[in-house]
Amino acid sequence: MKPLPAMKTETKIDGSTKRSRNRQSIKNIKRIDSPKTHGWQVHVRRGGVLKTKLFSDRIHSGKKEALEAAKTYRDGLLEEMADLARPLWKIKRTSRTNTGHLGVSLTKYENQSGKKRKVITVTAREELGKAVNRKFSVDKLGYEKAVKKAVSWRGKVLKDRAKREKDTEG
């Protein structure tokens, strides 16, 4: 059986290349094979704190042994830093949207008949990996009312998610 290449590149139509994910990497552990470095790099970030460490193949007497040491270190870090972990959707963040509200933005588009429309677009994560979107017409509701409804809708979706996740935890 032939081993997988460490890094795969894809050629785009314009001739440029794009790097894709290293197939040897696993959660919080990246494989590094450069001319001078061969080993496994552990990266764990929780609560804004980043801890990283390299496990060299040479120091650990081989690739497999270095990977095992990296996994042991990673598991210890994850346990140690568990109190710092919070889902991203629960972290209070500042908005970089054009409305000043997180997940809520003003969008302008042209419909099929050529008429220009404005809507407030809102996005929320109903559950891990599942985004839900909704639009509120600025033309029908007015800007302020559309933003207010969008913010309210997003808050309800996130509140329902928090309640569901709390029910499944305990």
C-alpha positions in Angstrom: 0.0 0.0 0.0 1.4 3.4 -1.1 1.5 6.1 1.6 -0.5 9.3 1.1 1.4 12.4 0.0 1.9 14.8 2.9 0.6 17.8 1.0 -1.6 17.8 -2.1 -1.7 20.7 -4.5 -4.5 21.4 -7.0 -4.1 23.3 -10.2 -6.8 25.9 -10.9 -8.0 26.9 -14.4 -5.8 30.1 -14.4 -2.7 27.9 -13.8 -2.2 28.9 -10.2 -1.9 26.2 -7.5 -3.9 25.9 -4.3 -2.7 24.0 -1.3 -5.1 21.6 0.3 -5.2 20.0 3.8 -2.4 17.8 4.8 -3.9 14.3 4.9 -1.6 13.2 7.7 -2.7 15.9 10.1 -5.3 15.1 12.8 -7.3 17.3 15.2 -4.9 19.8 16.9 -1.8 18.0 15.4 -0.2 19.0 12.2 2.5 17.1 10.3 5.5 19.1 9.3 7.9 17.8 6.7 10.2 20.6 5.5 13.8 20.4 4.4 15.1 20.9 8.0 12.1 19.8 10.2 10.3 16.5 10.4 7.7 16.1 13.2 4.3 16.7 14.6 3.2 20.1 15.7 0.5 20.3 18.5 -1.7 23.4 18.5 -4.4 23.9 21.1 -6.2 27.3 21.4 -8.8 27.8 24.1 -10.2 31.1 25.5 -7.6 33.1 23.5 -4.7 31.1 24.9 -2.5 29.2 22.3 -0.1 26.5 23.4 2.0 24.8 20.8 4.9 22.3 20.8 6.9 20.3 18.2 7.5 16.6 18.5 10.5 15.8 16.3 10.8 12.4 14.6 14.6 12.3 15.4 14.2 13.1 19.2 11.4 10.6 19.6 13.1 7.8 17.6 10.7 7.8 14.7 7.5 9.2 13.1 5.1 6.8 15.0 6.7 7.4 18.4 6.6 11.2 17.8 3.0 11.0 16.9 2.1 9.1 20.0 4.0 11.6 22.2 2.1 14.4 20.4 -1.3 12.8 21.0 -0.5 12.3 24.7 0.6 15.9 25.0 -2.5 17.2 23.1 -4.9 15.1 25.3 -3.3 16.5 28.4 -3.6 20.1 27.1 -7.2 19.6 26.1 -8.0 18.4 29.6 -5.9 21.2 31.2 -7.5 23.9 29.1 -11.1 22.5 29.2 -12.2 25.3 31.5 -11.2 27.9 28.9 -13.2 26.3 26.1 -16.4 27.9 25.1 -18.3 27.5 21.8 -17.6 30.4 19.4 -21.3 31.2 19.2 -21.4 31.9 22.9 -18.5 34.2 23.0 -19.4 37.9 23.0 -17.9 39.4 19.8 -17.9 42.8 18.2 -19.8 43.2 15.0 -18.0 44.0 11.7 -21.2 44.3 9.7 -22.7 47.4 8.1 -25.6 47.4 10.6 -23.6 47.2 13.8 -25.2 43.9 14.9 -23.4 40.5 14.8 -24.8 38.3 12.0 -27.1 41.0 10.6 -26.3 43.0 7.5 -27.8 45.2 4.9 -27.8 43.6 1.4 -28.7 45.2 -1.9 -29.6 43.2 -4.9 -31.4 43.4 -8.2 -34.4 41.1 -8.7 -35.3 39.3 -11.9 -37.3 42.2 -13.2 -34.4 44.6 -12.7 -35.8 46.4 -9.7 -33.2 47.2 -7.0 -34.1 45.9 -3.6 -32.7 46.2 0.0 -33.0 43.5 2.6 -31.6 42.9 6.0 -30.0 39.5 5.9 -29.5 37.6 9.2 -27.6 34.4 9.9 -27.5 32.2 13.0 -26.2 28.7 13.8 -29.2 26.6 14.9 -26.9 23.8 15.8 -23.3 22.9 15.2 -22.7 23.0 11.4 -26.2 24.2 10.5 -26.6 27.8 9.6 -30.0 29.3 9.1 -30.7 32.5 7.2 -33.6 34.9 7.0 -34.3 38.1 5.1 -36.4 41.1 6.2 -37.4 43.6 3.5 -36.2 47.2 4.1 -38.6 48.3 1.3 -41.7 46.9 3.2 -40.6 47.3 6.9 -38.2 50.2 6.8 -34.6 50.0 7.9 -35.0 50.3 11.7 -37.9 47.9 11.9 -36.2 45.3 9.7 -33.0 45.4 11.7 -35.0 45.2 15.0 -36.8 42.1 13.7 -33.6 40.5 12.4 -31.8 41.0 15.7 -34.8 39.6 17.6 -35.1 36.5 15.3 -31.3 35.8 15.7 -31.5 36.1 19.5 -34.4 33.7 19.6 -32.6 31.1 17.4 -29.5 31.3 19.7 -31.5 31.2 22.9 -33.4 28.0 21.6 -30.0 26.5 20.7 -28.6 27.2 24.2 -31.7 25.7 25.8 -31.4 22.5 23.6 -27.7 22.1 24.4 -28.3 22.6 28.1 -31.0 20.0 28.1 -28.7 17.5 26.4 -25.8 18.1 28.8 -27.6 17.5 32.0 
